[in-house]
Amino acid sequence: MKVTIDKYLRYLSVEKNASPHTITSYENDLLNFLDFCTHQFEKESDKIDLAQIDRLTIRLWLGNLSEEGLAKSSIARKVASLRSFFKYSFSRGYIQKNPAHLLVVPKKDKTLPKTTTPEDIQRMMDVVNTDTPKGKQSRAVLELFYATGIRLSELIGLDISHLDLHKKQITVLGKGNKQRIIPLGNRAYEALKDHLETKEKLFGSRTDNDALKAVFLAGNGQRMYARYAQRIVEKYLSKTSEVTQKSPHVLRHSFATHMLNNGADIRIIKEFLGHSNLSATQIYTHTSVERLKNVYEHAHPRAKTK
């Protein structure tokens, strides 16, 4: 089974052009299942035969995940990984029957995206000390997250060649390597321009050709990595907002929600966010409805029962 998993991961990378993040997620899910099978069949991982796996084995694994308290969303992702893997294995002739064919994906608990207020955003920008190259970069990172709604992976993947400062726009490489062009607001444009003027002062011992091309750098001069960008957001959002989550995704959610609240068409927001389906964007309409309900309850004299 381990050999087939390796082939499947290569297939995702080469033929499906999946992102490194997607491949890592699938690999973790499949190796987690393989580990369960080694205990279930009392065999070493390289001795597990793919043909041994049946629907009961998969159901036992899912039951075990549920007992461990794993969230429904995490279980749903693991089910999707397994279904995709066995579909591939069946289509390539590695198995005669697909044990995951009728596997039902558990419904995810619906949670509204966490957002912060425009006032908190402004305070967050104001507390950044832009007297240093590091501070200028931090301000540019925050402005870009909020001004464009781009994902964390898209921000750290930005190259200088993706910027068109003359037209005040950036080209983003999103999921499935799909490109989209996003305009820059004046504040994001100015912050990005200020950062690029002092970017060379952030070069360090690990600055290489990739770092020279990158828009943002980590502390040692290499291309900025995910955790470094997350720490920037956590640092400054913690100073000004009470939102429970303090991550780049909060700024992405806030971007979409604030755009919608101010009259932007949801189809335009979909293009900004790089969603392939409108259904993924519609969760922000629920956020706005909740806001309207709160305003109504506080403002209308007959909203509350006596």
ChimeraX commands (.cxc) that place a marker at each C-alpha (Angstrom):
marker #1 position 0.00,0.00,0.00 radius 0.5
marker #1 position 2.85,2.38,0.81 radius 0.5
marker #1 position 4.19,2.05,-2.75 radius 0.5
marker #1 position 0.78,2.96,-4.18 radius 0.5
marker #1 position 0.53,5.98,-1.88 radius 0.5
marker #1 position 3.89,7.21,-3.18 radius 0.5
marker #1 position 2.71,6.76,-6.78 radius 0.5
marker #1 position -0.50,8.62,-6.00 radius 0.5
marker #1 position 1.39,11.57,-4.48 radius 0.5
marker #1 position 3.59,11.78,-7.57 radius 0.5
marker #1 position 0.44,11.69,-9.69 radius 0.5
marker #1 position -0.97,14.66,-7.73 radius 0.5
marker #1 position 2.24,16.60,-8.21 radius 0.5
marker #1 position 3.02,15.83,-11.85 radius 0.5
marker #1 position -0.35,15.19,-13.52 radius 0.5
marker #1 position -2.76,17.16,-11.36 radius 0.5
marker #1 position -0.33,20.00,-10.63 radius 0.5
marker #1 position -1.54,20.10,-7.01 radius 0.5
marker #1 position 0.00,22.60,-4.61 radius 0.5
marker #1 position 2.64,21.45,-2.09 radius 0.5
marker #1 position 0.17,22.22,0.71 radius 0.5
marker #1 position -2.49,19.95,-0.87 radius 0.5
marker #1 position 0.00,17.13,-1.40 radius 0.5
marker #1 position 1.21,17.37,2.21 radius 0.5
marker #1 position -2.38,17.22,3.49 radius 0.5
marker #1 position -3.18,14.14,1.40 radius 0.5
marker #1 position 0.05,12.48,2.44 radius 0.5
marker #1 position -0.66,13.05,6.14 radius 0.5
marker #1 position -4.21,11.69,5.82 radius 0.5
marker #1 position -3.15,8.58,3.92 radius 0.5
marker #1 position -0.22,7.81,6.22 radius 0.5
marker #1 position -2.56,8.21,9.18 radius 0.5
marker #1 position -4.86,5.62,7.62 radius 0.5
marker #1 position -1.91,3.33,6.85 radius 0.5
marker #1 position -0.77,3.56,10.47 radius 0.5
marker #1 position -4.26,2.52,11.59 radius 0.5
marker #1 position -4.13,-0.45,9.20 radius 0.5
marker #1 position -0.81,-1.65,10.61 radius 0.5
marker #1 position -2.44,-1.99,14.03 radius 0.5
marker #1 position -5.66,-3.40,12.61 radius 0.5
marker #1 position -3.95,-6.14,10.59 radius 0.5
marker #1 position -0.96,-6.44,12.95 radius 0.5
marker #1 position 1.49,-6.07,10.08 radius 0.5
marker #1 position 4.30,-3.73,9.22 radius 0.5
marker #1 position 3.33,-0.83,6.93 radius 0.5
marker #1 position 5.23,-2.21,3.90 radius 0.5
marker #1 position 3.39,-5.52,4.30 radius 0.5
marker #1 position -0.14,-4.08,4.06 radius 0.5
marker #1 position -1.80,-5.24,0.83 radius 0.5
marker #1 position -4.11,-2.66,-0.75 radius 0.5
marker #1 position -6.55,-5.45,-1.67 radius 0.5
marker #1 position -7.03,-6.21,2.05 radius 0.5
marker #1 position -8.75,-2.89,2.65 radius 0.5
marker #1 position -12.54,-3.09,2.70 radius 0.5
marker #1 position -15.36,-0.75,3.72 radius 0.5
marker #1 position -15.38,-2.11,7.26 radius 0.5
marker #1 position -11.70,-1.19,7.74 radius 0.5
marker #1 position -12.39,2.34,6.58 radius 0.5
marker #1 position -15.47,2.65,8.83 radius 0.5
marker #1 position -13.47,1.44,11.83 radius 0.5
marker #1 position -10.85,4.06,11.10 radius 0.5
marker #1 position -13.45,6.82,10.86 radius 0.5
marker #1 position -15.02,5.64,14.11 radius 0.5
marker #1 position -11.62,5.77,15.76 radius 0.5
marker #1 position -11.09,9.35,14.53 radius 0.5
marker #1 position -14.47,10.36,15.91 radius 0.5
marker #1 position -13.69,8.80,19.30 radius 0.5
marker #1 position -10.45,10.79,19.39 radius 0.5
marker #1 position -12.56,13.94,19.19 radius 0.5
marker #1 position -11.46,15.01,15.71 radius 0.5
marker #1 position -13.60,17.81,14.27 radius 0.5
marker #1 position -16.12,16.93,11.58 radius 0.5
marker #1 position -14.32,19.20,9.13 radius 0.5
marker #1 position -11.05,17.28,9.66 radius 0.5
marker #1 position -12.78,13.91,9.28 radius 0.5
marker #1 position -14.49,15.16,6.11 radius 0.5
marker #1 position -11.11,16.13,4.65 radius 0.5
marker #1 position -9.65,12.70,5.48 radius 0.5
marker #1 position -12.64,10.99,3.85 radius 0.5
marker #1 position -12.11,13.09,0.73 radius 0.5
marker #1 position -8.41,12.12,0.68 radius 0.5
marker #1 position -9.23,8.43,0.98 radius 0.5
marker #1 position -11.93,8.55,-1.69 radius 0.5
marker #1 position -9.57,10.25,-4.11 radius 0.5
marker #1 position -6.78,7.76,-3.39 radius 0.5
marker #1 position -8.94,4.67,-3.88 radius 0.5
marker #1 position -10.53,6.13,-7.01 radius 0.5
marker #1 position -7.03,6.55,-8.42 radius 0.5
marker #1 position -6.00,3.03,-7.33 radius 0.5
marker #1 position -9.10,1.50,-8.94 radius 0.5
marker #1 position -8.68,3.43,-12.21 radius 0.5
marker #1 position -5.03,2.30,-12.44 radius 0.5
marker #1 position -5.95,-1.32,-11.82 radius 0.5
marker #1 position -4.19,-1.66,-8.47 radius 0.5
marker #1 position -7.44,-2.95,-6.89 radius 0.5
marker #1 position -10.46,-4.76,-8.33 radius 0.5
marker #1 position -13.02,-3.06,-6.07 radius 0.5
marker #1 position -13.15,0.44,-4.69 radius 0.5
marker #1 position -13.94,0.17,-0.95 radius 0.5
marker #1 position -14.40,3.95,-0.64 radius 0.5
marker #1 position -16.81,4.26,-3.57 radius 0.5
marker #1 position -19.95,4.87,-1.49 radius 0.5
marker #1 position -18.21,6.44,1.47 radius 0.5
marker #1 position -20.28,9.33,2.82 radius 0.5
marker #1 position -18.50,12.56,3.73 radius 0.5
marker #1 position -19.74,13.74,7.16 radius 0.5
marker #1 position -21.38,17.15,7.08 radius 0.5
marker #1 position -19.16,19.89,8.40 radius 0.5
marker #1 position -20.27,22.11,11.25 radius 0.5
marker #1 position -21.06,25.51,9.79 radius 0.5
marker #1 position -19.04,28.26,11.41 radius 0.5
marker #1 position -19.09,31.90,10.42 radius 0.5
marker #1 position -15.70,33.33,9.47 radius 0.5
marker #1 position -13.96,35.40,12.14 radius 0.5
marker #1 position -13.58,39.07,11.24 radius 0.5
marker #1 position -12.45,42.30,12.84 radius 0.5
marker #1 position -13.72,45.84,12.39 radius 0.5
marker #1 position -12.43,48.54,10.03 radius 0.5
marker #1 position -11.55,50.58,13.12 radius 0.5
marker #1 position -9.42,47.72,14.50 radius 0.5
marker #1 position -7.76,47.40,11.11 radius 0.5
marker #1 position -6.86,51.09,11.13 radius 0.5
marker #1 position -5.47,50.88,14.67 radius 0.5
marker #1 position -3.44,47.82,13.66 radius 0.5
marker #1 position -1.86,49.72,10.77 radius 0.5
marker #1 position -1.16,52.73,12.99 radius 0.5
marker #1 position 0.82,50.78,15.61 radius 0.5
marker #1 position 3.36,49.51,13.08 radius 0.5
marker #1 position 6.65,51.38,13.37 radius 0.5
marker #1 position 7.68,52.05,9.78 radius 0.5
marker #1 position 10.97,53.75,10.66 radius 0.5
marker #1 position 12.84,50.49,9.95 radius 0.5
marker #1 position 13.01,48.23,6.87 radius 0.5
marker #1 position 11.47,45.42,8.93 radius 0.5
marker #1 position 8.62,47.68,10.00 radius 0.5
marker #1 position 8.02,48.83,6.43 radius 0.5
marker #1 position 7.77,45.19,5.33 radius 0.5
marker #1 position 5.36,44.33,8.17 radius 0.5
marker #1 position 3.12,47.24,7.20 radius 0.5
marker #1 position 3.19,46.12,3.54 radius 0.5
marker #1 position 2.28,42.54,4.52 radius 0.5
marker #1 position -0.70,43.71,6.61 radius 0.5
marker #1 position -1.91,46.20,4.01 radius 0.5
marker #1 position -1.68,43.62,1.24 radius 0.5
marker #1 position -3.58,40.96,3.18 radius 0.5
marker #1 position -6.42,43.35,3.98 radius 0.5
marker #1 position -6.47,45.29,0.69 radius 0.5
marker #1 position -6.57,42.25,-1.59 radius 0.5
marker #1 position -7.92,39.32,0.44 radius 0.5
marker #1 position -5.15,37.04,-0.84 radius 0.5
marker #1 position -4.34,33.76,0.88 radius 0.5
marker #1 position -1.23,33.24,3.01 radius 0.5
marker #1 position 0.32,30.91,0.41 radius 0.5
marker #1 position -0.34,33.49,-2.31 radius 0.5
marker #1 position 1.35,36.29,-0.39 radius 0.5
marker #1 position 4.55,34.40,0.40 radius 0.5
marker #1 position 4.66,33.19,-3.21 radius 0.5
marker #1 position 4.66,36.71,-4.64 radius 0.5
marker #1 position 7.62,37.62,-6.83 radius 0.5
marker #1 position 8.71,41.09,-7.93 radius 0.5
marker #1 position 7.63,40.10,-11.46 radius 0.5
marker #1 position 4.05,39.66,-10.18 radius 0.5
marker #1 position 3.82,43.37,-9.33 radius 0.5
marker #1 position 2.73,46.08,-11.72 radius 0.5
marker #1 position 3.07,49.20,-9.60 radius 0.5
marker #1 position 2.51,51.44,-12.61 radius 0.5
marker #1 position -1.00,50.03,-13.00 radius 0.5
marker #1 position -1.38,49.48,-9.23 radius 0.5
marker #1 position -2.13,45.78,-9.54 radius 0.5
marker #1 position -0.66,42.38,-8.72 radius 0.5
marker #1 position -0.88,38.99,-10.39 radius 0.5
marker #1 position -1.61,36.20,-7.92 radius 0.5
marker #1 position -1.02,32.48,-8.45 radius 0.5
marker #1 position -3.90,30.79,-6.63 radius 0.5
marker #1 position -5.14,27.25,-6.07 radius 0.5
marker #1 position -4.61,24.94,-9.03 radius 0.5
marker #1 position -2.04,27.44,-10.36 radius 0.5
marker #1 position -4.87,29.70,-11.55 radius 0.5
marker #1 position -3.80,33.28,-12.09 radius 0.5
marker #1 position -5.89,36.32,-11.22 radius 0.5
marker #1 position -5.16,40.04,-11.29 radius 0.5
marker #1 position -6.05,42.11,-8.22 radius 0.5
marker #1 position -5.98,45.92,-8.03 radius 0.5
marker #1 position -4.13,47.67,-5.22 radius 0.5
marker #1 position -5.64,50.42,-3.11 radius 0.5
marker #1 position -3.56,53.55,-2.54 radius 0.5
marker #1 position -2.50,52.59,0.99 radius 0.5
marker #1 position -1.39,49.09,-0.04 radius 0.5
marker #1 position 0.39,50.57,-3.06 radius 0.5
marker #1 position 2.28,53.11,-0.94 radius 0.5
marker #1 position 3.20,50.53,1.72 radius 0.5
marker #1 position 4.46,48.10,-0.92 radius 0.5
marker #1 position 6.48,50.81,-2.66 radius 0.5
marker #1 position 8.06,51.92,0.64 radius 0.5
marker #1 position 8.99,48.31,1.47 radius 0.5
marker #1 position 10.60,47.61,-1.89 radius 0.5
marker #1 position 12.81,50.71,-1.53 radius 0.5
marker #1 position 14.44,49.21,1.57 radius 0.5
marker #1 position 14.08,45.49,0.78 radius 0.5
marker #1 position 17.83,45.08,0.19 radius 0.5
marker #1 position 18.50,45.99,3.82 radius 0.5
marker #1 position 16.67,42.77,4.80 radius 0.5
marker #1 position 19.15,40.56,2.93 radius 0.5
marker #1 position 21.02,38.11,5.12 radius 0.5
marker #1 position 23.08,34.95,5.27 radius 0.5
marker #1 position 20.47,32.85,3.46 radius 0.5
marker #1 position 19.59,35.27,0.68 radius 0.5
marker #1 position 19.65,33.32,-2.59 radius 0.5
marker #1 position 18.29,33.76,-6.11 radius 0.5
marker #1 position 14.79,32.87,-4.95 radius 0.5
marker #1 position 14.94,35.51,-2.22 radius 0.5
marker #1 position 16.10,38.11,-4.73 radius 0.5
marker #1 position 12.94,37.45,-6.75 radius 0.5
marker #1 position 10.62,37.38,-3.73 radius 0.5
marker #1 position 8.60,40.37,-2.57 radius 0.5
marker #1 position 8.82,39.49,1.13 radius 0.5
marker #1 position 11.72,38.10,3.18 radius 0.5
marker #1 position 12.13,36.27,6.47 radius 0.5
marker #1 position 14.56,37.29,9.21 radius 0.5
marker #1 position 17.59,35.56,7.69 radius 0.5
marker #1 position 17.07,37.01,4.24 radius 0.5
marker #1 position 15.39,34.02,2.60 radius 0.5
marker #1 position 11.92,34.14,1.03 radius 0.5
marker #1 position 9.27,34.70,3.67 radius 0.5
marker #1 position 7.71,31.43,4.87 radius 0.5
marker #1 position 4.18,30.87,6.18 radius 0.5
marker #1 position 4.88,30.93,9.92 radius 0.5
marker #1 position 6.88,34.16,9.64 radius 0.5
marker #1 position 3.95,35.93,7.94 radius 0.5
marker #1 position 1.53,34.48,10.51 radius 0.5
marker #1 position 3.61,35.90,13.35 radius 0.5
marker #1 position 3.46,39.38,11.81 radius 0.5
marker #1 position -0.34,39.28,11.73 radius 0.5
marker #1 position -0.58,37.80,15.23 radius 0.5
marker #1 position 1.75,40.45,16.66 radius 0.5
marker #1 position -0.13,43.48,15.39 radius 0.5
marker #1 position -3.69,42.13,15.43 radius 0.5
marker #1 position -3.22,41.13,19.08 radius 0.5
marker #1 position -2.51,44.74,19.99 radius 0.5
marker #1 position -5.71,46.17,18.55 radius 0.5
marker #1 position -8.44,43.53,18.19 radius 0.5
marker #1 position -10.42,41.23,20.48 radius 0.5
marker #1 position -11.10,38.73,17.68 radius 0.5
marker #1 position -10.42,35.20,18.97 radius 0.5
marker #1 position -8.38,34.16,15.95 radius 0.5
marker #1 position -5.46,36.31,14.91 radius 0.5
marker #1 position -4.34,34.97,11.55 radius 0.5
marker #1 position -3.98,36.09,7.92 radius 0.5
marker #1 position -7.32,34.40,7.22 radius 0.5
marker #1 position -9.03,36.87,9.59 radius 0.5
marker #1 position -7.79,39.70,7.35 radius 0.5
marker #1 position -9.01,37.80,4.27 radius 0.5
marker #1 position -12.42,37.30,5.88 radius 0.5
marker #1 position -12.52,40.94,6.99 radius 0.5
marker #1 position -11.68,42.09,3.46 radius 0.5
marker #1 position -14.61,40.14,1.99 radius 0.5
marker #1 position -17.08,41.07,4.72 radius 0.5
marker #1 position -16.25,44.78,4.65 radius 0.5
marker #1 position -16.52,44.83,0.85 radius 0.5
marker #1 position -19.92,43.15,1.03 radius 0.5
marker #1 position -21.14,45.45,3.80 radius 0.5
marker #1 position -20.23,48.44,1.65 radius 0.5
marker #1 position -22.21,47.26,-1.36 radius 0.5
marker #1 position -19.75,45.20,-3.43 radius 0.5
marker #1 position -21.32,42.53,-5.66 radius 0.5
marker #1 position -20.70,39.06,-4.24 radius 0.5
marker #1 position -19.64,37.86,-7.72 radius 0.5
marker #1 position -16.87,40.47,-7.76 radius 0.5
marker #1 position -15.76,39.39,-4.27 radius 0.5
marker #1 position -15.65,35.81,-5.58 radius 0.5
marker #1 position -13.15,36.90,-8.25 radius 0.5
marker #1 position -11.04,38.78,-5.71 radius 0.5
marker #1 position -10.85,35.75,-3.41 radius 0.5
marker #1 position -10.10,33.29,-6.21 radius 0.5
marker #1 position -13.05,31.03,-5.37 radius 0.5
marker #1 position -13.97,28.58,-8.12 radius 0.5
marker #1 position -17.61,28.42,-6.97 radius 0.5
marker #1 position -19.93,31.16,-5.73 radius 0.5
marker #1 position -21.12,28.87,-2.93 radius 0.5
marker #1 position -17.73,29.27,-1.22 radius 0.5
marker #1 position -18.17,33.06,-1.20 radius 0.5
marker #1 position -21.76,33.04,0.02 radius 0.5
marker #1 position -20.72,32.36,3.63 radius 0.5
marker #1 position -19.93,36.08,3.83 radius 0.5
marker #1 position -23.58,36.92,3.19 radius 0.5
marker #1 position -24.38,35.08,6.43 radius 0.5
marker #1 position -21.91,37.29,8.26 radius 0.5
marker #1 position -23.64,40.38,6.90 radius 0.5
marker #1 position -27.08,39.06,7.82 radius 0.5
marker #1 position -25.89,38.53,11.40 radius 0.5
marker #1 position -24.65,42.11,11.43 radius 0.5
marker #1 position -28.02,43.36,10.18 radius 0.5
marker #1 position -29.80,41.36,12.88 radius 0.5
marker #1 position -27.62,42.90,15.59 radius 0.5
marker #1 position -28.26,46.41,14.27 radius 0.5
marker #1 position -32.00,45.72,14.10 radius 0.5
marker #1 position -32.18,44.35,17.63 radius 0.5
marker #1 position -30.38,47.37,19.05 radius 0.5
marker #1 position -32.10,50.03,16.92 radius 0.5
marker #1 position -35.74,49.00,16.43 radius 0.5
marker #1 position -38.07,49.80,19.38 radius 0.5
marker #1 position -40.13,46.63,18.88 radius 0.5
marker #1 position -37.29,44.24,18.11 radius 0.5
marker #1 position -37.09,42.84,21.63 radius 0.5
marker #1 position -39.94,41.17,23.47 radius 0.5
marker #1 position -40.89,42.53,26.87 radius 0.5
marker link #1:1,2 radius 0.2
marker link #1:2,3 radius 0.2
marker link #1:3,4 radius 0.2
marker link #1:4,5 radius 0.2
marker link #1:5,6 radius 0.2
marker link #1:6,7 radius 0.2
marker link #1:7,8 radius 0.2
marker link #1:8,9 radius 0.2
marker link #1:9,10 radius 0.2
marker link #1:10,11 radius 0.2
marker link #1:11,12 radius 0.2
marker link #1:12,13 radius 0.2
marker link #1:13,14 radius 0.2
marker link #1:14,15 radius 0.2
marker link #1:15,16 radius 0.2
marker link #1:16,17 radius 0.2
marker link #1:17,18 radius 0.2
marker link #1:18,19 radius 0.2
marker link #1:19,20 radius 0.2
marker link #1:20,21 radius 0.2
marker link #1:21,22 radius 0.2
marker link #1:22,23 radius 0.2
marker link #1:23,24 radius 0.2
marker link #1:24,25 radius 0.2
marker link #1:25,26 radius 0.2
marker link #1:26,27 radius 0.2
marker link #1:27,28 radius 0.2
marker link #1:28,29 radius 0.2
marker link #1:29,30 radius 0.2
marker link #1:30,31 radius 0.2
marker link #1:31,32 radius 0.2
marker link #1:32,33 radius 0.2
marker link #1:33,34 radius 0.2
marker link #1:34,35 radius 0.2
marker link #1:35,36 radius 0.2
marker link #1:36,37 radius 0.2
marker link #1:37,38 radius 0.2
marker link #1:38,39 radius 0.2
marker link #1:39,40 radius 0.2
marker link #1:40,41 radius 0.2
marker link #1:41,42 radius 0.2
marker link #1:42,43 radius 0.2
marker link #1:43,44 radius 0.2
marker link #1:44,45 radius 0.2
marker link #1:45,46 radius 0.2
marker link #1:46,47 radius 0.2
marker link #1:47,48 radius 0.2
marker link #1:48,49 radius 0.2
marker link #1:49,50 radius 0.2
marker link #1:50,51 radius 0.2
marker link #1:51,52 radius 0.2
marker link #1:52,53 radius 0.2
marker link #1:53,54 radius 0.2
marker link #1:54,55 radius 0.2
marker link #1:55,56 radius 0.2
marker link #1:56,57 radius 0.2
marker link #1:57,58 radius 0.2
marker link #1:58,59 radius 0.2
marker link #1:59,60 radius 0.2
marker link #1:60,61 radius 0.2
marker link #1:61,62 radius 0.2
marker link #1:62,63 radius 0.2
marker link #1:63,64 radius 0.2
marker link #1:64,65 radius 0.2
marker link #1:65,66 radius 0.2
marker link #1:66,67 radius 0.2
marker link #1:67,68 radius 0.2
marker link #1:68,69 radius 0.2
marker link #1:69,70 radius 0.2
marker link #1:70,71 radius 0.2
marker link #1:71,72 radius 0.2
marker link #1:72,73 radius 0.2
marker link #1:73,74 radius 0.2
marker link #1:74,75 radius 0.2
marker link #1:75,76 radius 0.2
marker link #1:76,77 radius 0.2
marker link #1:77,78 radius 0.2
marker link #1:78,79 radius 0.2
marker link #1:79,80 radius 0.2
marker link #1:80,81 radius 0.2
marker link #1:81,82 radius 0.2
marker link #1:82,83 radius 0.2
marker link #1:83,84 radius 0.2
marker link #1:84,85 radius 0.2
marker link #1:85,86 radius 0.2
marker link #1:86,87 radius 0.2
marker link #1:87,88 radius 0.2
marker link #1:88,89 radius 0.2
marker link #1:89,90 radius 0.2
marker link #1:90,91 radius 0.2
marker link #1:91,92 radius 0.2
marker link #1:92,93 radius 0.2
marker link #1:93,94 radius 0.2
marker link #1:94,95 radius 0.2
marker link #1:95,96 radius 0.2
marker link #1:96,97 radius 0.2
marker link #1:97,98 radius 0.2
marker link #1:98,99 radius 0.2
marker link #1:99,100 radius 0.2
marker link #1:100,101 radius 0.2
marker link #1:101,102 radius 0.2
marker link #1:102,103 radius 0.2
marker link #1:103,104 radius 0.2
marker link #1:104,105 radius 0.2
marker link #1:105,106 radius 0.2
marker link #1:106,107 radius 0.2
marker link #1:107,108 radius 0.2
marker link #1:108,109 radius 0.2
marker link #1:109,110 radius 0.2
marker link #1:110,111 radius 0.2
marker link #1:111,112 radius 0.2
marker link #1:112,113 radius 0.2
marker link #1:113,114 radius 0.2
marker link #1:114,115 radius 0.2
marker link #1:115,116 radius 0.2
marker link #1:116,117 radius 0.2
marker link #1:117,118 radius 0.2
marker link #1:118,119 radius 0.2
marker link #1:119,120 radius 0.2
marker link #1:120,121 radius 0.2
marker link #1:121,122 radius 0.2
marker link #1:122,123 radius 0.2
marker link #1:123,124 radius 0.2
marker link #1:124,125 radius 0.2
marker link #1:125,126 radius 0.2
marker link #1:126,127 radius 0.2
marker link #1:127,128 radius 0.2
marker link #1:128,129 radius 0.2
marker link #1:129,130 radius 0.2
marker link #1:130,131 radius 0.2
marker link #1:131,132 radius 0.2
marker link #1:132,133 radius 0.2
marker link #1:133,134 radius 0.2
marker link #1:134,135 radius 0.2
marker link #1:135,136 radius 0.2
marker link #1:136,137 radius 0.2
marker link #1:137,138 radius 0.2
marker link #1:138,139 radius 0.2
marker link #1:139,140 radius 0.2
marker link #1:140,141 radius 0.2
marker link #1:141,142 radius 0.2
marker link #1:142,143 radius 0.2
marker link #1:143,144 radius 0.2
marker link #1:144,145 radius 0.2
marker link #1:145,146 radius 0.2
marker link #1:146,147 radius 0.2
marker link #1:147,148 radius 0.2
marker link #1:148,149 radius 0.2
marker link #1:149,150 radius 0.2
marker link #1:150,151 radius 0.2
marker link #1:151,152 radius 0.2
marker link #1:152,153 radius 0.2
marker link #1:153,154 radius 0.2
marker link #1:154,155 radius 0.2
marker link #1:155,156 radius 0.2
marker link #1:156,157 radius 0.2
marker link #1:157,158 radius 0.2
marker link #1:158,159 radius 0.2
marker link #1:159,160 radius 0.2
marker link #1:160,161 radius 0.2
marker link #1:161,162 radius 0.2
marker link #1:162,163 radius 0.2
marker link #1:163,164 radius 0.2
marker link #1:164,165 radius 0.2
marker link #1:165,166 radius 0.2
marker link #1:166,167 radius 0.2
marker link #1:167,168 radius 0.2
marker link #1:168,169 radius 0.2
marker link #1:169,170 radius 0.2
marker link #1:170,171 radius 0.2
marker link #1:171,172 radius 0.2
marker link #1:172,173 radius 0.2
marker link #1:173,174 radius 0.2
marker link #1:174,175 radius 0.2
marker link #1:175,176 radius 0.2
marker link #1:176,177 radius 0.2
marker link #1:177,178 radius 0.2
marker link #1:178,179 radius 0.2
marker link #1:179,180 radius 0.2
marker link #1:180,181 radius 0.2
marker link #1:181,182 radius 0.2
marker link #1:182,183 radius 0.2
marker link #1:183,184 radius 0.2
marker link #1:184,185 radius 0.2
marker link #1:185,186 radius 0.2
marker link #1:186,187 radius 0.2
marker link #1:187,188 radius 0.2
marker link #1:188,189 radius 0.2
marker link #1:189,190 radius 0.2
marker link #1:190,191 radius 0.2
marker link #1:191,192 radius 0.2
marker link #1:192,193 radius 0.2
marker link #1:193,194 radius 0.2
marker link #1:194,195 radius 0.2
marker link #1:195,196 radius 0.2
marker link #1:196,197 radius 0.2
marker link #1:197,198 radius 0.2
marker link #1:198,199 radius 0.2
marker link #1:199,200 radius 0.2
marker link #1:200,201 radius 0.2
marker link #1:201,202 radius 0.2
marker link #1:202,203 radius 0.2
marker link #1:203,204 radius 0.2
marker link #1:204,205 radius 0.2
marker link #1:205,206 radius 0.2
marker link #1:206,207 radius 0.2
marker link #1:207,208 radius 0.2
marker link #1:208,209 radius 0.2
marker link #1:209,210 radius 0.2
marker link #1:210,211 radius 0.2
marker link #1:211,212 radius 0.2
marker link #1:212,213 radius 0.2
marker link #1:213,214 radius 0.2
marker link #1:214,215 radius 0.2
marker link #1:215,216 radius 0.2
marker link #1:216,217 radius 0.2
marker link #1:217,218 radius 0.2
marker link #1:218,219 radius 0.2
marker link #1:219,220 radius 0.2
marker link #1:220,221 radius 0.2
marker link #1:221,222 radius 0.2
marker link #1:222,223 radius 0.2
marker link #1:223,224 radius 0.2
marker link #1:224,225 radius 0.2
marker link #1:225,226 radius 0.2
marker link #1:226,227 radius 0.2
marker link #1:227,228 radius 0.2
marker link #1:228,229 radius 0.2
marker link #1:229,230 radius 0.2
marker link #1:230,231 radius 0.2
marker link #1:231,232 radius 0.2
marker link #1:232,233 radius 0.2
marker link #1:233,234 radius 0.2
marker link #1:234,235 radius 0.2
marker link #1:235,236 radius 0.2
marker link #1:236,237 radius 0.2
marker link #1:237,238 radius 0.2
marker link #1:238,239 radius 0.2
marker link #1:239,240 radius 0.2
marker link #1:240,241 radius 0.2
marker link #1:241,242 radius 0.2
marker link #1:242,243 radius 0.2
marker link #1:243,244 radius 0.2
marker link #1:244,245 radius 0.2
marker link #1:245,246 radius 0.2
marker link #1:246,247 radius 0.2
marker link #1:247,248 radius 0.2
marker link #1:248,249 radius 0.2
marker link #1:249,250 radius 0.2
marker link #1:250,251 radius 0.2
marker link #1:251,252 radius 0.2
marker link #1:252,253 radius 0.2
marker link #1:253,254 radius 0.2
marker link #1:254,255 radius 0.2
marker link #1:255,256 radius 0.2
marker link #1:256,257 radius 0.2
marker link #1:257,258 radius 0.2
marker link #1:258,259 radius 0.2
marker link #1:259,260 radius 0.2
marker link #1:260,261 radius 0.2
marker link #1:261,262 radius 0.2
marker link #1:262,263 radius 0.2
marker link #1:263,264 radius 0.2
marker link #1:264,265 radius 0.2
marker link #1:265,266 radius 0.2
marker link #1:266,267 radius 0.2
marker link #1:267,268 radius 0.2
marker link #1:268,269 radius 0.2
marker link #1:269,270 radius 0.2
marker link #1:270,271 radius 0.2
marker link #1:271,272 radius 0.2
marker link #1:272,273 radius 0.2
marker link #1:273,274 radius 0.2
marker link #1:274,275 radius 0.2
marker link #1:275,276 radius 0.2
marker link #1:276,277 radius 0.2
marker link #1:277,278 radius 0.2
marker link #1:278,279 radius 0.2
marker link #1:279,280 radius 0.2
marker link #1:280,281 radius 0.2
marker link #1:281,282 radius 0.2
marker link #1:282,283 radius 0.2
marker link #1:283,284 radius 0.2
marker link #1:284,285 radius 0.2
marker link #1:285,286 radius 0.2
marker link #1:286,287 radius 0.2
marker link #1:287,288 radius 0.2
marker link #1:288,289 radius 0.2
marker link #1:289,290 radius 0.2
marker link #1:290,291 radius 0.2
marker link #1:291,292 radius 0.2
marker link #1:292,293 radius 0.2
marker link #1:293,294 radius 0.2
marker link #1:294,295 radius 0.2
marker link #1:295,296 radius 0.2
marker link #1:296,297 radius 0.2
marker link #1:297,298 radius 0.2
marker link #1:298,299 radius 0.2
marker link #1:299,300 radius 0.2
marker link #1:300,301 radius 0.2
marker link #1:301,302 radius 0.2
marker link #1:302,303 radius 0.2
marker link #1:303,304 radius 0.2
marker link #1:304,305 radius 0.2
marker link #1:305,306 radius 0.2
view
